Amino acid sequence: MRTKEFETTAVLDKAMLVFWRQGYEQTSMQNLVDEMGIHRRSIYDTFGDKHQLFIAVLAHYHDQITATFNQIINEHSDLSSRLTAIFEAFINHPAQQPDGCLVVNTATALSTLGEDIQQLIKRYLQQEQAMLQQLLIEGQAELQTPIKSELLAATLQNALVGIRVMTKVNPDPEALIVTAHHTLQILPWKEAL
């Protein structure tokens, strides 16, 4: 039996970039073999077919987003700075990452993807909204009360999805940061931002 000669996280990162740049439909197994730097057989043995690999990539990406959210929560103590940092994290992404967001890009192509991927994307977006709602609940001392945390979280997530689309359409970080800051000003703050 052959042993794996690659680091799973590293090859998932490479596959993630291919799917992110090209989309699921436009990505071939040969593209993945070339970019991941491993044999086709290794891909099938480790991840399964292209569809199963894509699901693993989405999970990997979601884990990275969740880690970013958690890092922001740990580094910032107030609601305003946490929300600002979350928006800015999607705007000022690492240079090696394509513009936009893999989850949002996938969501816009759901009609061509399988039911399992549709449900996965729906679950990821629901989890993201729940994280935003939790931040609002924890930071409600900064807001005028009473707040409708579920509605505000849905509004914030809608804006956050829009920002991720706009980073692809108009990748001007300065303009997007101004838009994000303006968006956050509409929350019912006790003190103006």
HELIX and SHEET records of a PDB file:
HELIX    1   1 THR A    8  GLN A   22  1                                  15    
HELIX    2   2 MET A   29  MET A   36  1                                   8    
HELIX    3   3 ARG A   40  PHE A   47  1                                   8    
HELIX    4   4 LYS A   50  GLU A   75  1                                  26    
HELIX    5   5 LEU A   79  ILE A   91  1                                  13    
HELIX    6   6 LEU A  102  THR A  108  1                                   7    
HELIX    7   7 LEU A  110  THR A  112  5                                   3    
HELIX    8   8 GLU A  115  GLU A  138  1                                  24    
HELIX    9   9 GLN A  140  GLU A  142  5                                   3    
HELIX   10  10 SER A  149  VAL A  169  1                                  21    
HELIX   11  11 PRO A  173  GLN A  185  1                                  13    
END                                                                             
